[in-house]
Amino acid sequence: MDALLGDLGVGLPDREKQGADNANDSEFDLGDDHPLSARRELRQWLKRGLIVERGGKILATDAFQRSLKFLESLEDQTMTSTASRLAR
C-alpha cells in the first residue's frame, strides 16, 4: 500500500504507518471466530472488575469510567510549555 501511495505522491504519516504495520502483526491476529474472541475478552474484563453484569446487561464500573475519562483528558491536553521554559 505504501508503494501505491508513494506512486501517487502521497505518503502516510509515521504514526499511521506504524498502526498499519501493527495491524498486520501476527500477534494481533484475532482469528476467524470474532464472537468467541469477544466473549473471552468480556470474561477477562468481568474478572478484572472493569465491568459488571446486572439484569442481563453489562455495565461499566465507576473505576472503569474514571479511567476512560482520565485517558480522554490526556488526549485533550495541549502543550503549554514554551521553548524558553524548556531551555532552563
Steps between C-alpha positions, in 0.01 A plus 500: 500500500787738581641435154164579340463821701863590427432465125215747543724741687312444825673389817363375828611671821733283710228439759262362238773283348575355842129429554476324165810293581355405839166405346676242284707359789415135571495578874177694443332225295152456644414189304178443314264449794442861601202430727711248694784753532255764620355265767849415623593866522180583690569215746846646564350846557248347743779319691702822520201693631488744208139410425214332685195311381165591652159396377647363178672830421870578504590818687829683539622540858571844643872424497486410131307815414749715696785330313338582166448863602864521606613366163274746320648784703849397387391525138346843555806657662696749295863583547536830684877491551704757317848449362647744752353307794627171362852636452550557873 
